[in-house]
């Protein structure tokens, strides 16, 4: 598994660590899950936009 270096404010990191502790997860697990969730949300948003664009195009052509 690759490692990356991410810079963030100390207070934000403390909040992340608090959530990780409450969920009994590692910081890395929490951040990976947050990124997975973000990526799924972006994919859904892009998919919805594509559908909306197709409907608009259909209405213009039909």
Secondary structure, 3 states (H helix, E strand, C coil): CCCCCCCCCHHHHHHHHHHHHHCCCCHHHHHHHHHHHHHHHHHHHHHHHHHHHHHHHHHHHC
